[in-house]
Amino acid sequence: MKKTNYSYIGIAFTILVFGILFVPKIVDRVTTGDISRHESRSDFADDRDSKLSDLAYIENNVAKRKVPEFSFTNQDGKIITNKTYKGKVYVIEFFFTSCPTICPRMSRNLVQIQNEFEDFEDFGVASFTINPAHDTPEVLKAYAESYGIVNPNWHLLTGDKEEIYRLANKGFYIYAAENAAIEGGFEHSGNFALIDKNGYIRSRKDEFGNPIIYYRGIASEEEGVDDNGEKEQISALKEDIKKLLKE
């Protein structure tokens, strides 16, 4: 007669006890959603890929510059604040719908960027009009439709003129002013500011290691250079948006 192998019996008994005690708990966690696709290997890989990029923070007196608080009305008549963009990478511009010079070129460049990042729910644009007396929500809505602005996070914003000019000139240091002597009656910078998911102004550095701060928004990638012969920066802006989206 063969001797009973008690080690195998012990292992079998342990497996049986494990099944009785723990399998129902595992099933329950799956049922209640405690174990989900967020615990998958691919998601852990995504977490490893998420890291701080090499883009600089813009600083004033050693303090990182953040988007100032604001509250304006968008093209749909909704109140939009800086908090609306929390958790999103976005581009800021100042423009006006009747601009006969640089605004159409800037808008086309932003639409092109919009289309490249159409699959990203955490990307947006904030366009502040510097002619709020004319640019009502209805006017902004028509402008958005004419340019093919469809990103739900692209808000064309209007409101108190003094607040808008304060935001431009003191909040972002992006020049904007009324000037009856020039075509269109207003003048402003053609620059874009890039904002990260936490509301900080970010940019790449130049060849000397200094932040470029803003991105030239007038010349397109196809044009290659702007009216002053300087290289376009839309391609650089796209690259840097991608970096911030991964942070």
CORLINHU-V404900 format. One record per helix or strand. SS is the DSSP state (a for helix, b for strand). FROM is the first residue (numbers start at 1). LEN is the number of residues. If there is no record, write none. Layout:
ss={SS/SS}
from={FROM/FROM}
len={LEN/LEN}
//
This chain:
ss={a/a/a/b/b/b/b/b/b/a/b/a/b/a/b/a/b/b/b/b/b/b/b/b/b/a}
from={6/37/41/56/59/63/66/71/79/82/89/103/123/137/154/161/176/186/191/200/205/211/215/225/231/234}
len={27/3/9/2/2/2/1/3/3/4/7/14/7/11/5/12/3/3/5/4/1/1/2/1/1/13}
//
